[in-house]
Amino acid sequence: MIKRLIRFFFTTHFNITTFFIVVSGILIVANYLHKMKWLKENLEILTFFGYSAIFLSVIVAALQFRANNRWRKKEKALAVSQEVRKEIEPHMGTINKHFQYYQKKVTDKNIVIPVTEIHDKICMKNKDGEYLPADPETSFKYKLDTENEGSKIRTAIITVLNLFEYIAAGIYHDTFDREVIYSIYAGIFIKYNKVFSEYINHYRYDMNPARKDKIWINFTNLAEELEKKSK
């Protein structure tokens, strides 16, 4: 009950209504005192009313700004969440097709997909079953299998990670409302981070060691933070 009253207090409609009610009350009282010729003899009271009105206006304006800003963050978070869900849907379908992602549970001991299993899906092999080395000018360790779905699978994994990083960065930069994002993405962030934890580390430390502390760092930090909160 108390929480509801606090939320109501900081809503836009309540702020505006309260402002007009209080200001109207001050004007009515001031007008009444003026007619009674009381204010002429007590100018300091008139000054007090004036400063009170100004002070109240500043407070209401601040509350109004806060409420509007929070509402904008919620709208942004909802809009971004819907856009990202549409974008990741086909990629998640590809990931599930090759790794049975949807069947995995966060509590499963074998939830992490080994890097070798991912390489088996996305990299080319010679007749002896050995991975073909990639062009030394690229950051890839092995050559991607463009003849089958290797490139498509890798693109799916990376694209989802990039989109999740975008959302997480928005949270840490206070662009998106945390509560909205948490309610929609907490579960999938925790699970995706666990499932591809080995590949994320491989991508950071083996493929891009110079940028290891920046790649998807907001996403993994947020996923770990959410996991701790869920325990």
Number of C-alpha atoms within 10 A of each C-alpha: 6 7 8 8 10 10 12 13 15 16 18 17 13 14 19 14 10 13 18 12 11 13 17 12 12 16 14 12 12 18 13 13 15 13 10 10 11 14 17 13 9 11 11 11 14 17 12 11 17 14 12 14 17 13 12 15 15 12 14 19 15 13 18 19 13 15 19 15 14 16 15 15 20 19 15 17 23 17 12 18 19 12 12 16 14 11 14 18 13 12 20 18 16 20 20 15 12 12 17 11 18 12 8 16 12 15 8 8 8 11 18 18 16 14 17 12 11 19 20 15 19 22 25 21 17 8 6 6 9 12 17 15 14 15 11 9 6 10 13 16 17 19 19 23 20 12 8 13 16 20 16 17 24 20 16 20 20 16 16 20 21 15 19 26 21 16 22 25 18 20 21 13 9 11 18 25 20 16 12 17 19 15 9 14 17 19 15 14 22 21 22 20 22 19 20 19 18 17 21 22 16 15 20 19 15 15 15 16 15 11 11 17 11 11 20 20 16 18 24 22 14 23 24 15 13 17 17 10 9 10 5
